[in-house]
Amino acid sequence: MVDCTKTVIVTGPTATGKTALAIKLADKYDGEIVSIDSRQVYRGMDIGTGKDLDEYNFQGKRIPYHMLDIVEPEYPYNLMEFCRDTWQAIEGINVSKRLPILCGGTALYLDALISGYELPGAEPDFERREKLKSKTVDELGQLLQTEFPEAYDKLKDKTNKTRLLRALERAEAPQRKLTTPPVKLQPLLLGVYFPRKEVHKRIELRLDGRLDAGMIEEVQHLHDNGVSWKRLDFFGLEYRYISEYLQGKCSRDEMRDKLLIKIRQFAKRQDIWFRKLEREGWVIHWVPEGDFKQAAKLVDAFMNNAPLPSPEIQLKDIDYGRK
């Protein structure tokens, strides 16, 4: 285990401009960006995931980045692999004596990194899963209950086929843990903050912009090049609902309106997760509208081991009521 690694993390809800802030910080502090987004790892999924690769060309230079475009969409990339590859990227940045700047809003991935998850169980056994797919939910439940009663009792949702399959895989496989994380992070968490109503407006503007920029054509291209409708549905949000439209299951307007609702609901779930992190003791410095000067002051203090101010905004103290 190496000593604690100072790391800046730029996070927050979708459509708040996290990448733009992270790039400005990387330029100022000689940093490299590591994406913590569950879908940006896939090649060809650009508009729908908001990769914005052109943004990394900043003021005449290319900002280095990691964890973008590393696997094909058909590959079942998992959390264990993400942690392994991200820690490797951070180690490489350390060797080059540059500042790792993690950027993204996939809360599970963020939590795994800052908490140093040791992930139990084996990697998914897709060959075994294919053999079991023909069984019904009841048959899978009975199999798990008979052969691994403890695993069956621990499983909360016994009607979910995917979870039953994964529970069987974990129970059958030799138990092992991911090796202890080679990098222990000393993170400065910066959150890009907008009031919820403003986030909703930004989501709508961004969605319409992406639809006009060719997001529908992107999904069609992925399918034409071998990515199944089922796999596109797995990616959720843009890829799920545009796929439904392309299959004639809804009109373009219905797709757009449904997608807008779902993305706003996703932003709300992100908000809930950030509140959870705050309640667990993680300090997130919420920067209004991603203000670069305010973020830079915090990074200056962090890098110079100076005391950091108490956060001016805490999501756990904001009551949105039923809005």
VENZI-V83007 format. One record per residue. N is the residue number from 0. RES is the residue in one letter. OMEGA is omega as a letter, one per 30 degrees, with the letter a starting at -180 (none if undefined). D_CENTER is the distance of its C-alpha to the mean C-alpha in Angstrom with 2 decimals. Layout:
n=N res=RES omega=OMEGA d_center=D_CENTER
n=N res=RES omega=OMEGA d_center=D_CENTER
//
This chain:
n=0 res=M omega=l d_center=25.16
n=1 res=V omega=l d_center=25.26
n=2 res=D omega=a d_center=25.84
n=3 res=C omega=a d_center=23.14
n=4 res=T omega=l d_center=21.24
n=5 res=K omega=a d_center=20.87
n=6 res=T omega=l d_center=17.38
n=7 res=V omega=l d_center=16.27
n=8 res=I omega=l d_center=12.79
n=9 res=V omega=a d_center=12.18
n=10 res=T omega=a d_center=9.86
n=11 res=G omega=a d_center=10.73
n=12 res=P omega=l d_center=10.62
n=13 res=T omega=l d_center=10.18
n=14 res=A omega=a d_center=13.33
n=15 res=T omega=l d_center=14.43
n=16 res=G omega=a d_center=14.82
n=17 res=K omega=a d_center=12.49
n=18 res=T omega=a d_center=13.10
n=19 res=A omega=l d_center=16.80
n=20 res=L omega=a d_center=17.18
n=21 res=A omega=a d_center=15.49
n=22 res=I omega=l d_center=17.84
n=23 res=K omega=l d_center=20.82
n=24 res=L omega=l d_center=20.23
n=25 res=A omega=l d_center=19.91
n=26 res=D omega=a d_center=23.15
n=27 res=K omega=a d_center=24.95
n=28 res=Y omega=l d_center=24.06
n=29 res=D omega=a d_center=24.11
n=30 res=G omega=l d_center=20.46
n=31 res=E omega=a d_center=18.02
n=32 res=I omega=l d_center=14.41
n=33 res=V omega=a d_center=11.65
n=34 res=S omega=l d_center=8.39
n=35 res=I omega=a d_center=5.26
n=36 res=D omega=a d_center=3.36
n=37 res=S omega=a d_center=3.96
n=38 res=R omega=a d_center=6.94
n=39 res=Q omega=l d_center=8.35
n=40 res=V omega=a d_center=9.74
n=41 res=Y omega=l d_center=12.20
n=42 res=R omega=l d_center=15.49
n=43 res=G omega=l d_center=17.02
n=44 res=M omega=a d_center=14.02
n=45 res=D omega=a d_center=14.56
n=46 res=I omega=a d_center=15.69
n=47 res=G omega=l d_center=13.54
n=48 res=T omega=l d_center=10.22
n=49 res=G omega=a d_center=12.00
n=50 res=K omega=l d_center=12.33
n=51 res=D omega=a d_center=15.58
n=52 res=L omega=l d_center=16.99
n=53 res=D omega=l d_center=20.29
n=54 res=E omega=a d_center=19.05
n=55 res=Y omega=l d_center=19.07
n=56 res=N omega=a d_center=22.83
n=57 res=F omega=l d_center=23.76
n=58 res=Q omega=l d_center=27.42
n=59 res=G omega=l d_center=28.78
n=60 res=K omega=a d_center=26.51
n=61 res=R omega=l d_center=23.40
n=62 res=I omega=a d_center=20.60
n=63 res=P omega=l d_center=19.34
n=64 res=Y omega=a d_center=15.71
n=65 res=H omega=l d_center=13.95
n=66 res=M omega=l d_center=11.24
n=67 res=L omega=l d_center=11.90
n=68 res=D omega=a d_center=14.13
n=69 res=I omega=l d_center=14.70
n=70 res=V omega=l d_center=15.21
n=71 res=E omega=a d_center=16.88
n=72 res=P omega=a d_center=15.42
n=73 res=E omega=a d_center=17.84
n=74 res=Y omega=a d_center=16.62
n=75 res=P omega=a d_center=14.91
n=76 res=Y omega=a d_center=12.42
n=77 res=N omega=a d_center=11.46
n=78 res=L omega=l d_center=9.98
n=79 res=M omega=l d_center=13.37
n=80 res=E omega=l d_center=13.42
n=81 res=F omega=l d_center=10.15
n=82 res=C omega=l d_center=11.75
n=83 res=R omega=a d_center=15.02
n=84 res=D omega=l d_center=14.18
n=85 res=T omega=l d_center=12.37
n=86 res=W omega=l d_center=15.38
n=87 res=Q omega=l d_center=17.65
n=88 res=A omega=a d_center=16.42
n=89 res=I omega=l d_center=16.90
n=90 res=E omega=l d_center=20.28
n=91 res=G omega=l d_center=21.29
n=92 res=I omega=l d_center=20.61
n=93 res=N omega=a d_center=22.67
n=94 res=V omega=a d_center=25.43
n=95 res=S omega=l d_center=25.68
n=96 res=K omega=l d_center=25.99
n=97 res=R omega=a d_center=23.32
n=98 res=L omega=l d_center=20.71
n=99 res=P omega=l d_center=17.10
n=100 res=I omega=a d_center=14.86
n=101 res=L omega=a d_center=11.16
n=102 res=C omega=l d_center=9.35
n=103 res=G omega=a d_center=6.14
n=104 res=G omega=l d_center=5.17
n=105 res=T omega=a d_center=2.29
n=106 res=A omega=a d_center=5.80
n=107 res=L omega=a d_center=6.65
n=108 res=Y omega=l d_center=5.57
n=109 res=L omega=a d_center=7.18
n=110 res=D omega=l d_center=9.90
n=111 res=A omega=a d_center=10.60
n=112 res=L omega=a d_center=11.33
n=113 res=I omega=l d_center=13.40
n=114 res=S omega=l d_center=15.09
n=115 res=G omega=a d_center=15.91
n=116 res=Y omega=l d_center=15.33
n=117 res=E omega=a d_center=18.12
n=118 res=L omega=a d_center=17.03
n=119 res=P omega=l d_center=20.08
n=120 res=G omega=a d_center=21.43
n=121 res=A omega=l d_center=21.52
n=122 res=E omega=a d_center=19.27
n=123 res=P omega=l d_center=19.60
n=124 res=D omega=a d_center=23.14
n=125 res=F omega=l d_center=22.90
n=126 res=E omega=l d_center=26.67
n=127 res=R omega=a d_center=27.52
n=128 res=R omega=l d_center=25.11
n=129 res=E omega=a d_center=26.99
n=130 res=K omega=a d_center=30.24
n=131 res=L omega=a d_center=29.19
n=132 res=K omega=a d_center=27.76
n=133 res=S omega=a d_center=31.30
n=134 res=K omega=l d_center=31.76
n=135 res=T omega=l d_center=31.40
n=136 res=V omega=a d_center=29.30
n=137 res=D omega=l d_center=32.57
n=138 res=E omega=l d_center=33.48
n=139 res=L omega=l d_center=30.20
n=140 res=G omega=l d_center=30.51
n=141 res=Q omega=l d_center=34.10
n=142 res=L omega=l d_center=33.31
n=143 res=L omega=a d_center=30.73
n=144 res=Q omega=a d_center=33.12
n=145 res=T omega=a d_center=36.05
n=146 res=E omega=a d_center=34.66
n=147 res=F omega=a d_center=32.06
n=148 res=P omega=l d_center=33.06
n=149 res=E omega=l d_center=31.09
n=150 res=A omega=l d_center=27.79
n=151 res=Y omega=a d_center=28.91
n=152 res=D omega=a d_center=29.71
n=153 res=K omega=a d_center=26.34
n=154 res=L omega=a d_center=24.45
n=155 res=K omega=a d_center=23.93
n=156 res=D omega=a d_center=23.44
n=157 res=K omega=l d_center=26.28
n=158 res=T omega=a d_center=26.17
n=159 res=N omega=a d_center=22.82
n=160 res=K omega=a d_center=23.78
n=161 res=T omega=a d_center=20.49
n=162 res=R omega=l d_center=20.36
n=163 res=L omega=l d_center=24.05
n=164 res=L omega=a d_center=23.64
n=165 res=R omega=l d_center=20.98
n=166 res=A omega=l d_center=23.23
n=167 res=L omega=l d_center=26.12
n=168 res=E omega=a d_center=24.40
n=169 res=R omega=a d_center=23.57
n=170 res=A omega=a d_center=27.10
n=171 res=E omega=a d_center=28.82
n=172 res=A omega=l d_center=27.12
n=173 res=P omega=a d_center=28.39
n=174 res=Q omega=l d_center=26.26
n=175 res=R omega=l d_center=24.67
n=176 res=K omega=l d_center=22.05
n=177 res=L omega=l d_center=19.70
n=178 res=T omega=a d_center=21.78
n=179 res=T omega=a d_center=21.52
n=180 res=P omega=a d_center=18.87
n=181 res=P omega=a d_center=20.93
n=182 res=V omega=l d_center=19.39
n=183 res=K omega=a d_center=19.66
n=184 res=L omega=l d_center=17.83
n=185 res=Q omega=a d_center=19.79
n=186 res=P omega=l d_center=17.17
n=187 res=L omega=a d_center=17.93
n=188 res=L omega=l d_center=15.27
n=189 res=L omega=l d_center=15.72
n=190 res=G omega=l d_center=14.40
n=191 res=V omega=a d_center=15.37
n=192 res=Y omega=l d_center=17.55
n=193 res=F omega=l d_center=19.26
n=194 res=P omega=a d_center=21.24
n=195 res=R omega=l d_center=19.82
n=196 res=K omega=l d_center=22.47
n=197 res=E omega=l d_center=21.55
n=198 res=V omega=l d_center=17.85
n=199 res=H omega=l d_center=19.27
n=200 res=K omega=a d_center=21.58
n=201 res=R omega=l d_center=19.03
n=202 res=I omega=a d_center=16.92
n=203 res=E omega=l d_center=20.22
n=204 res=L omega=a d_center=21.37
n=205 res=R omega=l d_center=18.27
n=206 res=L omega=a d_center=18.37
n=207 res=D omega=l d_center=22.05
n=208 res=G omega=a d_center=21.71
n=209 res=R omega=l d_center=19.31
n=210 res=L omega=l d_center=21.64
n=211 res=D omega=a d_center=24.52
n=212 res=A omega=l d_center=22.91
n=213 res=G omega=a d_center=22.76
n=214 res=M omega=l d_center=19.58
n=215 res=I omega=l d_center=21.90
n=216 res=E omega=l d_center=23.56
n=217 res=E omega=a d_center=20.34
n=218 res=V omega=l d_center=19.66
n=219 res=Q omega=l d_center=23.37
n=220 res=H omega=l d_center=23.34
n=221 res=L omega=a d_center=20.62
n=222 res=H omega=l d_center=22.76
n=223 res=D omega=a d_center=25.92
n=224 res=N omega=l d_center=24.67
n=225 res=G omega=l d_center=24.13
n=226 res=V omega=a d_center=20.79
n=227 res=S omega=l d_center=22.04
n=228 res=W omega=l d_center=21.63
n=229 res=K omega=l d_center=20.42
n=230 res=R omega=l d_center=17.61
n=231 res=L omega=l d_center=16.68
n=232 res=D omega=l d_center=16.83
n=233 res=F omega=a d_center=14.33
n=234 res=F omega=l d_center=11.61
n=235 res=G omega=l d_center=12.50
n=236 res=L omega=a d_center=13.13
n=237 res=E omega=a d_center=14.71
n=238 res=Y omega=l d_center=15.37
n=239 res=R omega=a d_center=16.78
n=240 res=Y omega=l d_center=19.06
n=241 res=I omega=l d_center=20.23
n=242 res=S omega=l d_center=21.12
n=243 res=E omega=l d_center=23.16
n=244 res=Y omega=a d_center=24.92
n=245 res=L omega=l d_center=25.69
n=246 res=Q omega=l d_center=27.18
n=247 res=G omega=a d_center=29.39
n=248 res=K omega=l d_center=28.02
n=249 res=C omega=l d_center=27.77
n=250 res=S omega=l d_center=28.96
n=251 res=R omega=l d_center=27.01
n=252 res=D omega=l d_center=27.50
n=253 res=E omega=l d_center=26.43
n=254 res=M omega=a d_center=23.23
n=255 res=R omega=a d_center=22.51
n=256 res=D omega=l d_center=23.39
n=257 res=K omega=a d_center=21.48
n=258 res=L omega=l d_center=18.30
n=259 res=L omega=l d_center=18.87
n=260 res=I omega=a d_center=19.26
n=261 res=K omega=l d_center=16.15
n=262 res=I omega=l d_center=13.89
n=263 res=R omega=l d_center=15.82
n=264 res=Q omega=l d_center=15.37
n=265 res=F omega=l d_center=11.57
n=266 res=A omega=l d_center=12.08
n=267 res=K omega=l d_center=14.48
n=268 res=R omega=l d_center=12.29
n=269 res=Q omega=l d_center=9.94
n=270 res=D omega=l d_center=13.39
n=271 res=I omega=a d_center=14.53
n=272 res=W omega=l d_center=11.93
n=273 res=F omega=l d_center=12.82
n=274 res=R omega=l d_center=16.38
n=275 res=K omega=l d_center=16.04
n=276 res=L omega=l d_center=15.04
n=277 res=E omega=a d_center=18.04
n=278 res=R omega=l d_center=20.29
n=279 res=E omega=l d_center=19.52
n=280 res=G omega=l d_center=20.81
n=281 res=W omega=l d_center=17.96
n=282 res=V omega=l d_center=19.28
n=283 res=I omega=l d_center=17.11
n=284 res=H omega=a d_center=19.22
n=285 res=W omega=a d_center=18.51
n=286 res=V omega=a d_center=19.90
n=287 res=P omega=l d_center=21.53
n=288 res=E omega=l d_center=20.57
n=289 res=G omega=a d_center=18.93
n=290 res=D omega=a d_center=22.51
n=291 res=F omega=a d_center=22.75
n=292 res=K omega=l d_center=25.99
n=293 res=Q omega=l d_center=24.82
n=294 res=A omega=a d_center=21.68
n=295 res=A omega=l d_center=24.02
n=296 res=K omega=l d_center=26.44
n=297 res=L omega=l d_center=23.91
n=298 res=V omega=l d_center=22.91
n=299 res=D omega=a d_center=26.67
n=300 res=A omega=a d_center=27.43
n=301 res=F omega=a d_center=24.63
n=302 res=M omega=a d_center=25.80
n=303 res=N omega=l d_center=29.40
n=304 res=N omega=l d_center=28.93
n=305 res=A omega=l d_center=30.27
n=306 res=P omega=l d_center=29.66
n=307 res=L omega=l d_center=26.75
n=308 res=P omega=l d_center=27.64
n=309 res=S omega=a d_center=26.50
n=310 res=P omega=l d_center=23.69
n=311 res=E omega=a d_center=25.41
n=312 res=I omega=l d_center=22.81
n=313 res=Q omega=a d_center=21.30
n=314 res=L omega=a d_center=19.34
n=315 res=K omega=l d_center=20.99
n=316 res=D omega=a d_center=24.29
n=317 res=I omega=a d_center=23.58
n=318 res=D omega=l d_center=25.00
n=319 res=Y omega=a d_center=24.09
n=320 res=G omega=a d_center=26.47
n=321 res=R omega=a d_center=26.06
n=322 res=K omega=none d_center=24.85
//
